[in-house]
Structures are given as structure tokens and as C-alpha cells.
Amino acid sequence: MSRTAVGALLALALVAGCGVGAGGRTVVRGAGPDDLLKLRAGPGLGYRVILGLPDGTALIRRDCVTEVGQLWCRVALADAPAITGFVSADYISMP
């Protein structure tokens, strides 16, 4: 299989994985008992931190994007949907 085909398949798989369940509920996981997952203003470490989310925080996942090889998801707090931002997909459960 050519590099172009492999790249296209990987990109398609990534986009398909993010689209499935968009708008679904998710939960913060793996941040650690004493750590908070940072809800950021944009998809990357360079964006300001809006607030910290403890493990178990219920979120509504909107969509996901890849920035510098890292998958970031735009989310809203389930209990306060007006509060939105981006979190690393590594720390949320994905349906």
C-alpha cells in the first residue's frame, strides 16, 4: 500500500472516530486523584486555562481536532453547558 493511501486511511479513521458520538456524554478520567484536567480556551497547550476538572466530571463532547499530533475535544460541562473549552482526548472516556 502506498504512503498516500496509508495516510488517507489514517486520516479517515481519525475523522470517523471523532464524528461518532459527537454531542455524546463523556467523563473526565485519568487526571489523577490530586490533579485536575485543564479545560482550555483552544486546542493546545498554548491556550489559557479556563478551569480545572476533577476525575468524574460529566462533559458533553462536541467535536475533536488534532493539533501537533495531539487529539483535542471541544466539550461543555454537562451541569453548566454554557462553559465550554477544549480538553486532551487522552483524559476523557470516548464512547
Residue pairs with C-beta under 8 A, 6 or more apart in sequence:
14 66
14 71
17 64
17 94
18 63
18 64
18 65
18 71
18 73
19 63
20 95
21 61
21 94
21 95
22 61
22 62
22 63
22 64
23 60
23 61
23 62
24 60
24 61
24 95
25 58
25 59
25 60
25 61
25 78
25 95
26 58
26 59
26 60
26 61
26 73
26 75
26 92
26 93
26 94
26 95
27 56
27 57
27 58
27 59
27 92
27 93
28 37
28 53
28 54
28 55
28 56
28 57
28 59
28 87
28 91
28 92
29 55
29 56
29 91
29 92
29 93
30 55
30 90
30 91
31 37
31 53
31 54
31 55
31 91
32 55
33 55
36 52
36 53
36 54
37 52
37 53
37 54
37 55
37 57
37 87
37 88
37 91
37 92
38 49
38 50
38 51
38 52
38 53
38 87
39 49
39 50
39 51
39 52
39 53
39 75
39 83
39 85
39 86
39 87
40 47
40 48
40 49
40 50
40 72
40 85
40 86
40 87
41 47
41 48
41 49
41 50
41 85
41 86
42 86
43 65
43 67
43 72
43 74
43 86
44 67
44 68
44 70
44 72
44 86
47 86
50 83
50 85
51 83
53 59
53 77
53 87
57 77
58 77
58 78
58 79
59 75
59 76
59 77
59 78
59 87
59 92
60 75
60 76
60 77
60 78
60 81
61 73
61 74
61 75
61 92
61 94
62 73
62 74
62 75
62 76
62 84
63 73
63 74
64 71
64 72
64 73
64 74
64 89
65 71
65 72
65 74
66 72
70 88
70 89
70 90
71 88
71 89
71 90
72 86
72 87
72 88
72 89
73 86
73 87
73 88
73 89
73 92
74 84
74 85
74 86
75 84
75 85
75 86
75 87
75 92
76 82
76 83
76 84
77 83
77 84
